[in-house]
């Protein structure tokens, strides 16, 4: 536990020194305020970019509710461009240390591979979630200001479920880092696999039960306050995370 | 102290280490020699526990070496650190992972940085250091916890002449109080520090020789005779000098004793051999290494 805490501290300190905390938070804040702005001022935006000629906007369309805007923020912004940038931000977490020899110095200390992997997993998850959470809460307050009240506790629960999805994404990058040397290929492989799971999760909810992206179905139910909340969606991502961690443990000391 | 017994390692179907077996005694300085790709770094990574091996065992005083990681100091081939850390922070980080207390680190970091000549660079970021300085910082992290065995993987191969000289002086100092296993393909460097040499080729040990070994101190004289000279057949000139033909017109005289030229000339004259030219050579580690690793 002592080793995990030392490694974790260094991971967080690195994010502070490399101003990753700042730029990633700014990025997610920007993404977070984009969706409510688009939803609220679509007509104004279109007008300012050349008018509405040829574009039909239903004048009777109801204004979306706050939770619908928040869902669009996550599914449309955070899970697309946000996810890609996030993966790029941590794709070199293990490969860079392996290539520079730092990992060798760490493993000649009494540090187990599981301690090392756990520190990478939780360190990068924590960094990602702090930045996403700040961006999300700014987005939440902005959405509530523009579209009306939505309970913050429900939004918090949604964010907890979303964080499990992020933990899965980081664990996938950790696994690929033990198999692939190049940071770029680790990033591409993680992005592709995440997108495949996201798309497969949209096919039907029964299939989602067996996919790590199923937790997003649960998060969506919590956000939209539907009555079909099924916590079984939590099982698959946890199983996938454990498989990724133990897979990484098996491969990290191979060569 | 360390016993490596029948260690095998393969990766993606390729055997990288084959039945590696040798011992390291306390106080020894051993050179692990071999051409690039011979398996030196893989062997070192197995000894230090960075990678796992399939068969065999590596023990430290009879027990699995992985239980004694704090007794080993390691310097990797391409030494680098987290670029944003200062020298002092790097040592604190690795020292903490070795289980060293804050009080110990407060007391010893300056001493170690002084030992490696980086005392005035303690607040420098790693990204500001030259290659030689990084290598010295690498040695500092390797000796900070006072290891009983120091493993250095190609410590000078990537350095310029000044950096090489600095590191070599440092290794000479370290040799006085710790056991060292040093991997290199620069044989001149190895012969400066090492008492014994393990020569490795294609993952197999092909030589294990000491500085006291007869083969390493053998003296040789090469000479040429005129083409029209009467053929010289290989002959034992006397008790200590052995004559051998290398190629037509070229011969060598080998001796376990230092060769006295006047005596040699007398012996050659006795056998009516007229010399055209002479060259003296001591058979050193490099010659033995080349004999052992060169493809026939």
Interface residues (C-beta under 8 A of the other chain):
Chain A: X2 X3 X6 X7 X10 X14 X17 X18 X100 X101 X102 X103 X104 X105 X106 X107 X108 X109 X110 X111 X253 X254 X255
Chain B: X11 X42 X45 X48 X49 X50 X51 X52 X69 X70 X72 X73 X74 X76 X77 X78 X79 X80 X81 X82 X84 X93 X94 X96 X97 X98 X99 X141
